[in-house]
Amino acid sequence: MDRDDLARVLGEVDRRLSASCDIAIVGGAAMILHFGARRATRDVDMLLLRGDTTELRQAIEAVAQRNDLPEDWMSDAAKGFADILPSDFYHRLTPLELPLQRLRVYALGCPEQTAMKIVALREQDLEDLELLLPQLSESDKRTLVAIMNHVSGFRMDWAQRIKYFLEEQGWPTE
């Protein structure tokens, strides 16, 4: 799905909701809709911030059937990486300007998106990192180091991956 496809299917989900629902998109969809990637993605990884999980799931399934998409085209599988997010990540969420009424879609902040891409570190993530790194402010870089320190308390392998990546960029990790 490209930018137009993503906007269209998110619009379809929106029209099927009866109440407000807030999600944060991560991964490829966030790269396309917020960070300027000019590519396609097969799915939408999201975190449910607020709303009725059952109603959202039903809307997603209906949109999948209508558009011949896989049942899990939009999922919260990213919650497996949610521990990486610092407690103040909400302050860096960016609302996406999409013509939606009930579904409010946010993108993770640049440092959080970068941390998730570093931890995953697949081929596509490397390409996405080339786009993300120039967008990081000095404050974002400090936040990325804070994320590394936060993660070291429960996933030392992830923290080391972030640390090594930052050191390769020539950034201080202390």
C-alpha positions as CSV (number, residue, x, y, z in Angstrom):
1,M,0.0,0.0,0.0
2,D,1.3,3.4,-0.9
3,R,0.3,6.7,0.7
4,D,-3.0,7.0,-1.1
5,D,-3.9,3.4,-0.4
6,L,-3.1,3.9,3.3
7,A,-5.3,7.0,3.5
8,R,-8.1,5.2,1.7
9,V,-8.2,2.1,4.0
10,L,-7.8,4.2,7.1
11,G,-10.7,6.3,5.9
12,E,-12.8,3.1,5.5
13,V,-11.9,2.0,9.1
14,D,-12.9,5.5,10.3
15,R,-16.3,5.3,8.6
16,R,-17.0,1.9,10.4
17,L,-16.3,3.3,13.9
18,S,-19.1,4.6,16.0
19,A,-16.9,6.1,18.7
20,S,-13.5,7.9,18.8
21,C,-10.4,5.7,18.6
22,D,-6.8,6.9,18.9
23,I,-3.9,4.9,17.4
24,A,-0.2,5.4,16.9
25,I,1.2,4.0,13.7
26,V,4.7,2.7,13.6
27,G,6.9,1.0,11.1
28,G,6.4,1.3,7.3
29,A,3.0,3.0,7.5
30,A,4.5,5.8,9.7
31,M,7.5,6.1,7.4
32,I,5.1,6.6,4.5
33,L,2.5,8.8,6.0
34,H,4.7,10.9,8.3
35,F,8.4,10.6,7.6
36,G,8.3,11.0,3.9
37,A,9.2,7.5,2.6
38,R,8.3,7.0,-1.0
39,R,7.6,3.3,-0.9
40,A,4.8,0.8,-0.1
41,T,4.0,-1.4,2.8
42,R,2.0,-4.6,3.2
43,D,0.5,-3.7,6.6
44,V,-0.2,-1.1,9.2
45,D,1.5,-1.7,12.5
46,M,-0.2,0.3,15.3
47,L,-0.6,0.8,19.0
48,L,-4.1,1.4,20.3
49,L,-3.9,4.4,22.5
50,R,-7.6,4.8,23.3
51,G,-10.8,3.3,22.1
52,D,-12.8,0.1,21.9
53,T,-10.5,-2.8,20.8
54,T,-13.4,-5.0,19.7
55,E,-15.0,-2.3,17.5
56,L,-11.6,-1.4,16.0
57,R,-10.9,-5.1,15.3
58,Q,-14.3,-5.5,13.6
59,A,-13.7,-2.5,11.4
60,I,-10.3,-3.7,10.4
61,E,-11.7,-7.1,9.5
62,A,-14.5,-5.6,7.4
63,V,-12.0,-3.4,5.5
64,A,-9.8,-6.4,4.9
65,Q,-12.7,-8.4,3.4
66,R,-13.9,-5.5,1.3
67,N,-10.4,-4.8,-0.1
68,D,-9.1,-8.3,-0.4
69,L,-6.4,-7.6,2.2
70,P,-5.0,-10.1,4.7
71,E,-7.0,-10.3,7.9
72,D,-4.0,-8.9,9.8
73,W,-3.3,-6.0,7.4
74,M,-3.6,-3.7,10.4
75,S,-2.5,-5.1,13.7
76,D,-1.2,-4.3,17.1
77,A,1.7,-6.7,16.8
78,A,4.0,-3.7,17.4
79,K,3.0,-3.9,21.0
80,G,5.8,-6.5,21.4
81,F,8.1,-3.5,20.9
82,A,6.1,-1.1,23.1
83,D,8.4,-1.6,26.1
84,I,11.0,0.3,24.2
85,L,8.9,3.5,24.5
86,P,9.8,5.8,27.3
87,S,6.9,6.9,29.6
88,D,6.9,10.4,28.0
89,F,6.6,9.2,24.4
90,Y,3.0,10.6,24.2
91,H,4.5,14.1,24.2
92,R,6.3,13.4,20.9
93,L,3.3,11.8,19.0
94,T,2.4,13.8,15.9
95,P,-1.2,13.8,14.8
96,L,-1.5,13.0,11.1
97,E,-3.6,15.3,9.0
98,L,-6.0,12.8,7.4
99,P,-9.7,13.5,6.7
100,L,-11.0,11.3,9.4
101,Q,-13.7,11.9,12.0
102,R,-13.5,9.1,14.6
103,L,-10.1,7.5,14.0
104,R,-7.3,9.8,15.2
105,V,-4.0,8.6,13.8
106,Y,-0.7,9.6,15.3
107,A,2.9,8.8,14.3
108,L,5.5,8.0,16.9
109,G,8.2,10.7,17.4
110,C,11.3,10.5,15.4
111,P,13.5,9.1,18.3
112,E,11.0,6.3,19.1
113,Q,10.6,5.4,15.4
114,T,14.4,5.4,15.0
115,A,14.8,3.2,18.1
116,M,12.3,0.6,16.8
117,K,14.0,0.6,13.4
118,I,17.4,0.0,15.0
119,V,16.1,-2.8,17.1
120,A,14.4,-4.5,14.2
121,L,17.3,-3.8,11.8
122,R,16.0,-5.6,8.7
123,E,17.0,-4.5,5.2
124,Q,14.0,-2.1,4.9
125,D,14.8,-0.7,8.3
126,L,18.3,0.3,7.1
127,E,16.7,2.2,4.2
128,D,14.2,3.9,6.6
129,L,17.1,4.8,9.0
130,E,18.7,6.7,6.1
131,L,15.6,8.8,6.0
132,L,15.2,9.2,9.8
133,L,18.7,10.0,10.9
134,P,18.9,13.5,9.2
135,Q,15.5,14.4,10.8
136,L,16.8,13.8,14.3
137,S,17.4,17.0,16.3
138,E,20.0,17.2,19.1
139,S,17.1,16.8,21.6
140,D,15.9,13.7,19.6
141,K,19.4,12.2,19.9
142,R,19.4,12.7,23.7
143,T,16.0,11.0,23.8
144,L,17.4,8.1,21.8
145,V,20.2,7.7,24.3
146,A,17.6,7.9,27.1
147,I,15.6,5.1,25.3
148,M,18.8,3.0,25.1
149,N,19.3,3.5,28.9
150,H,15.6,2.7,29.6
151,V,15.8,-0.5,27.5
152,S,19.0,-1.7,29.2
153,G,16.9,-2.5,32.3
154,F,15.0,-5.3,30.6
155,R,16.5,-6.0,27.1
156,M,20.2,-5.6,27.2
157,D,20.5,-7.0,23.6
158,W,18.2,-4.2,22.3
159,A,20.1,-1.6,24.3
160,Q,23.5,-2.9,22.9
161,R,22.1,-2.8,19.4
162,I,21.0,0.9,19.9
163,K,24.3,1.8,21.5
164,Y,26.4,0.2,18.7
165,F,24.3,1.9,16.1
166,L,24.7,5.3,17.7
167,E,28.4,4.8,18.1
168,E,28.7,4.0,14.4
169,Q,27.1,7.4,13.8
170,G,29.7,9.0,15.9
171,W,27.1,10.1,18.6
172,P,27.9,10.1,22.3
173,T,26.0,7.4,24.2
174,E,26.7,8.6,27.7
